[in-house]
């Protein structure tokens, strides 16, 4: 949460009478509020961020914010939903395009890295929301998007089906996968992008081999894995 806050730039310069909500029905205004809230929640946390500060950071009145979001909790949930969509939808699509566990995992790593590069505040918010929901009971029910669990489960189940992961190791592999991505989320907050990229590259090379079934056994029993290895997807040193 150490990044300095920068005011969210408004896309309209129209003046309004004091206290009057501007463009209260526009999607653009809602986006500005969400952008401002995402920035401040990421930098300062839930407790110290106020709706007044969010409004000022967005360059609008507090009344405009209240028109769209009745409470800070409601706004926090909306930011969380948008951040999860921005990460989970492209990550899920990338995984769907691959047929092996190693291929799916590499694709998900790549998409997550691109999001950290191009949407750093979104990635930072997703990383810190887990900590914030543990600290503050009023938002304890936020952040538990079931799509995250489904994504990790589908990846591991693919590995079990292809023989890349032993069925007896399924639960352990799932726990490892979740732990790695939670750790990378924290790394994305604490390191600059180049160092984050180096960390991800290291995981991409080493992580699958920590529990993948021996190469020859898998390739002998599964044609998808044989094809992926011939084409270079999921290649191991």
C-alpha positions as CSV (number, residue, x, y, z in Angstrom):
1,X,0.0,0.0,0.0
2,X,3.0,2.3,-0.4
3,X,2.2,3.7,-3.8
4,X,1.4,7.4,-3.8
5,X,-2.2,8.3,-4.7
6,X,-2.8,10.3,-7.8
7,X,-6.1,12.1,-8.4
8,X,-8.3,10.3,-10.9
9,X,-8.6,12.4,-14.0
10,X,-12.1,13.5,-14.9
11,X,-13.1,13.2,-18.6
12,X,-15.5,16.2,-18.5
13,X,-14.9,19.8,-17.6
14,X,-18.5,20.9,-17.3
15,X,-19.2,23.1,-14.3
16,X,-22.1,22.5,-12.0
17,X,-23.7,24.3,-9.1
18,X,-22.2,23.5,-5.7
19,X,-23.5,20.3,-4.2
20,X,-25.3,19.1,-7.3
21,X,-24.3,15.6,-8.5
22,X,-22.7,15.7,-11.9
23,X,-23.8,13.1,-14.5
24,X,-25.3,10.9,-11.8
25,X,-26.7,8.4,-14.2
26,X,-23.7,8.0,-16.4
27,X,-21.5,4.9,-16.6
28,X,-18.5,7.2,-16.9
29,X,-19.2,8.7,-13.5
30,X,-19.5,5.2,-11.9
31,X,-16.2,4.2,-13.5
32,X,-14.5,7.3,-12.1
33,X,-15.8,6.5,-8.6
34,X,-14.6,2.8,-8.9
35,X,-11.2,4.0,-10.2
36,X,-10.8,6.4,-7.3
37,X,-12.0,3.9,-4.7
38,X,-9.7,1.1,-6.1
39,X,-6.7,3.5,-5.9
40,X,-7.4,4.6,-2.3
41,X,-8.5,1.2,-0.9
42,X,-5.3,-0.3,-2.4
43,X,-3.0,2.5,-1.1
44,X,-4.6,3.3,2.3
45,X,-6.8,0.3,3.2
46,X,-10.5,0.1,4.0
47,X,-10.6,1.7,7.4
48,X,-8.8,4.9,6.6
49,X,-10.5,5.5,3.2
50,X,-13.6,7.7,3.4
51,X,-16.3,8.3,0.8
52,X,-15.4,12.0,1.0
53,X,-11.8,11.2,0.1
54,X,-12.9,9.0,-2.8
55,X,-15.1,11.8,-4.1
56,X,-12.4,14.4,-3.8
57,X,-9.9,12.0,-5.5
58,X,-12.4,11.6,-8.4
59,X,-13.0,15.3,-8.6
60,X,-16.7,15.2,-7.8
61,X,-19.1,15.9,-4.9
62,X,-19.7,13.4,-2.1
63,X,-23.4,13.5,-3.1
64,X,-22.5,12.0,-6.5
65,X,-20.8,9.1,-4.8
66,X,-23.8,8.5,-2.5
67,X,-26.1,8.5,-5.6
68,X,-24.3,5.4,-6.9
69,X,-23.2,3.7,-3.6
70,X,-25.0,4.0,-0.4
71,X,-22.2,2.9,1.8
72,X,-18.4,2.4,1.8
73,X,-19.0,-1.4,2.1
74,X,-21.2,-1.4,-1.0
75,X,-18.5,0.5,-2.9
76,X,-15.8,-1.8,-1.7
77,X,-17.8,-4.8,-2.9
78,X,-18.3,-3.2,-6.3
79,X,-14.6,-2.5,-6.7
80,X,-13.9,-6.1,-5.7
81,X,-16.4,-7.5,-8.2
82,X,-14.9,-5.4,-11.0
83,X,-11.3,-6.4,-10.1
84,X,-12.2,-10.0,-10.1
85,X,-13.8,-9.8,-13.5
86,X,-10.8,-8.0,-14.9
87,X,-8.5,-10.9,-13.7
88,X,-10.7,-14.0,-13.8
89,X,-12.3,-13.6,-17.2
90,X,-9.1,-13.4,-19.3
91,X,-7.3,-15.9,-17.1
92,X,-10.2,-18.4,-17.5
93,X,-10.3,-17.9,-21.3
94,X,-6.5,-18.4,-21.5
95,X,-6.8,-21.7,-19.5
96,X,-9.7,-22.9,-21.7
97,X,-7.5,-22.6,-24.8
98,X,-5.0,-25.1,-23.5
99,X,-5.4,-28.9,-23.1
100,X,-2.7,-29.8,-20.6
101,X,-2.1,-28.7,-17.0
102,X,1.3,-27.3,-17.8
103,X,-0.1,-25.4,-20.8
104,X,-3.0,-24.0,-18.8
105,X,-0.8,-23.0,-15.9
106,X,1.7,-21.2,-18.1
107,X,-1.1,-19.3,-19.9
108,X,-2.7,-18.3,-16.5
109,X,0.8,-17.1,-15.3
110,X,1.2,-15.1,-18.5
111,X,-2.2,-13.4,-18.3
112,X,-1.7,-12.6,-14.6
113,X,1.7,-11.0,-15.4
114,X,0.2,-8.9,-18.2
115,X,-2.5,-7.6,-15.8
116,X,0.1,-6.7,-13.2
117,X,1.9,-4.7,-16.0
118,X,-1.1,-3.0,-17.6
119,X,-3.5,-2.7,-14.6
120,X,-1.3,-2.5,-11.5
121,X,-3.9,-1.0,-9.3
122,X,-6.4,-3.8,-10.0
123,X,-3.8,-6.4,-9.3
124,X,-2.8,-4.6,-6.1
125,X,-6.4,-4.4,-5.0
126,X,-6.9,-8.1,-5.5
127,X,-3.8,-8.8,-3.5
128,X,-4.6,-6.6,-0.5
129,X,-8.3,-7.4,-0.3
130,X,-7.6,-10.8,1.4
131,X,-5.7,-9.0,4.2
132,X,-8.3,-6.2,4.5
133,X,-11.2,-8.7,4.8
134,X,-9.4,-10.4,7.7
135,X,-8.8,-7.1,9.5
136,X,-12.3,-5.7,9.3
137,X,-15.3,-7.7,10.3
138,X,-17.7,-5.5,8.3
139,X,-16.2,-6.6,5.0
140,X,-15.3,-10.2,6.1
141,X,-17.8,-11.6,3.5
142,X,-16.1,-9.8,0.6
143,X,-13.5,-11.3,-1.6
144,X,-14.6,-14.9,-1.7
145,X,-15.3,-15.1,-5.4
146,X,-16.0,-18.7,-6.1
147,X,-14.6,-18.4,-9.6
148,X,-11.1,-18.3,-8.1
149,X,-11.6,-21.7,-6.5
150,X,-13.2,-23.1,-9.7
151,X,-10.2,-21.9,-11.8
152,X,-7.6,-23.6,-9.6
153,X,-9.7,-26.7,-9.2
154,X,-10.2,-27.0,-13.0
155,X,-6.5,-26.6,-13.6
156,X,-5.6,-29.4,-11.1
157,X,-8.4,-31.7,-12.4
158,X,-7.0,-31.3,-15.9
159,X,-3.6,-32.4,-14.6
160,X,-5.2,-35.5,-13.0
161,X,-7.1,-36.3,-16.2
162,X,-4.0,-36.0,-18.4
163,X,-1.8,-37.9,-15.9
164,X,0.4,-34.9,-15.2
165,X,-0.7,-35.0,-11.6
166,X,-1.2,-38.1,-9.6
167,X,-4.8,-38.4,-8.4
168,X,-3.5,-39.1,-4.8
169,X,-1.8,-35.7,-4.9
170,X,-4.8,-33.7,-6.1
171,X,-5.6,-31.9,-2.8
172,X,-1.9,-31.2,-2.1
173,X,-1.4,-29.8,-5.6
174,X,-4.5,-27.6,-5.3
175,X,-3.2,-26.2,-2.0
176,X,0.2,-25.6,-3.5
177,X,-1.3,-23.8,-6.5
178,X,-3.4,-21.5,-4.4
179,X,-0.5,-20.7,-2.1
180,X,1.8,-19.8,-5.0
181,X,-0.7,-17.4,-6.6
182,X,-1.5,-15.7,-3.2
183,X,2.2,-15.3,-2.7
184,X,2.7,-13.8,-6.2
185,X,-0.1,-11.4,-5.5
186,X,1.8,-10.1,-2.5
187,X,5.0,-9.9,-4.5
188,X,3.2,-7.8,-7.1
189,X,2.6,-5.2,-4.4
190,X,6.0,-5.2,-2.9
191,X,8.3,-5.5,-6.0
192,X,8.7,-3.4,-9.2
193,X,7.5,-5.1,-12.3
194,X,10.8,-6.4,-13.6
195,X,11.5,-8.2,-10.3
196,X,8.0,-9.5,-10.3
197,X,8.5,-10.8,-13.9
198,X,11.7,-12.6,-12.8
199,X,9.8,-14.3,-9.9
200,X,7.0,-15.4,-12.2
201,X,9.5,-16.8,-14.8
202,X,11.1,-18.8,-12.0
203,X,7.8,-20.3,-10.9
204,X,6.9,-21.1,-14.5
205,X,10.1,-23.1,-14.9
206,X,10.1,-24.9,-11.5
207,X,6.5,-25.0,-10.1
208,X,4.9,-27.7,-12.3
209,X,7.8,-30.2,-11.8
210,X,7.3,-30.2,-8.1
211,X,4.4,-32.6,-8.4
212,X,3.9,-33.6,-12.0
213,X,4.0,-37.4,-12.7
214,X,7.3,-38.6,-14.4
215,X,7.5,-37.4,-18.0
216,X,7.7,-40.7,-19.8
217,X,4.8,-42.3,-17.9
218,X,2.5,-39.3,-18.7
219,X,3.5,-39.1,-22.4
220,X,3.0,-42.8,-22.9
221,X,-0.5,-42.8,-21.6
222,X,-1.9,-39.4,-22.8
223,X,-1.7,-38.2,-26.5
224,X,-2.5,-34.6,-25.6
225,X,0.6,-34.4,-23.4
226,X,2.7,-36.0,-26.2
227,X,1.4,-33.5,-28.7
228,X,2.0,-30.5,-26.3
229,X,5.5,-31.6,-25.7
230,X,6.3,-32.0,-29.4
231,X,5.0,-28.5,-30.0
232,X,6.9,-27.0,-27.0
233,X,3.9,-26.3,-24.8
234,X,4.6,-27.5,-21.2
235,X,8.2,-28.3,-22.1
236,X,10.4,-29.2,-19.2
237,X,14.2,-28.9,-19.1
